[in-house]
Amino acid sequence: MKTDCCENKLIIPTGYMGSGSSAITDLICEFDGYEADNGTFEYVFLHCPDGLFDLEDKLLIGNNSMRSDEAIRSFEKRMYELYSNKYWWVANYKKRIGREFWKYTKDFTESLVQYESEAYWYMQERIDFLKFLKLGFRALIRNVSRGKIVIKKPLEYKIMRTSFVTPEEFYEKAQKYINNILKCMEIEKKNIILDQMLLPHNVYRAEKYFDDNMECFVVNRDPRDVFILNKYVWTRNGNPVPFPTDVKEFCGYYKRLRAIEKRCDNIHVHIIQFEDLIYKYDEKVNQIIDILRLDETAHSKKKTMFNPQKSINNTQLFMLNKYREEAKIIERELPEFLYDFPYINSTDVEKSF
């Protein structure tokens, strides 16, 4: 299912927590006509808990009237949090996307609803102390009036909404929703870069939601450096990623993390090795130029935002003697994810960033 797509590009850099996907954002921003208005701000509304992908699963897998009501309300609640919360670092969409985000969200959910009812189900009947008192008063009035006066039952909300959309209906409406959001961000006037709008584990869904103007770059990175940086640099600086800091636990975690990925053959999803951007810089830049169908002259701000001579300090930290024992365990347990460095680079963890 496709609609007419905008000529401008939507670029989605993504990775595996600390794998260096921001390097793609920085590199592509060096090209004329490409912007990341909010830098490496992470746009999570598709894949966050109760986001659009959760709504998809709830409505298309094992759906029923009660499940669809919960699904729509949970989605609306999460989207409103992302829209209105100024202090949550993944939110404030009113400013970062535009004031119409919430309008488009409501238009989308209303288009999904096929039936409304004043009947209620147990999720509407959840009891707190105030509702308990109201129920007691309701019972008292009913008994005193001998059933002639019946006060309505106190509910969390009044109307139950039901959706039995088909997959074709859902994806058509969802793609219209996403396109409206992109228009909010002026994709009709410029190419835009939205960091982490997809994750590696859900890129297989992309063809159901995006037109051919989308290009997603999934960034891999040698797990030895990821482990070292997370344990000894990012955690120390108060910015850890949720990987175990015990090296054996890390290996098991990482292996399972990668094993649960679904295969994706989408020609608009590109696997990029972080280290290649440094050690094979010219080759990878040319690959990106080909993907974006650009001329070499468009790279007018070359190495002003992504400088391989600087970023090389974020690689081969595992070669330092103080980390070698842990690195050897990763080398033994995760050989398929290691990068074959063309040469040894001497660096210091203090030069990393």
Secondary structure, DSSP 8 states (H G I E B T S, - for coil): ------SS-EEEEEESSSS-THHHHHHHTTSTTEE-TTTT-B--TTTSTTSHHHHHHHHHSS--HHHHHHHHHHHHHHHHHHHH-SSSTT--HHHHT-TTHHHHHHHHHHHH--EEES---GGGG---HHHHHHHHHHHHHHHHTTTS-------S-S-EEE----HHHHHHHHHHHHHHHHHHTTTTTSEEE-BTSS-GGGGGGHHHH--TTEEEEEEE--HHHHHHHIIIIITTTT---S--SSHHHHHHHHHHHHHT------TTEEEEETTHHHHTHHHHHHHHHHHHT--GGG-TTTTSS--HHHHGGGS-GGGSGGGHHHHHHHHHH-GGG----SS-----GGG--
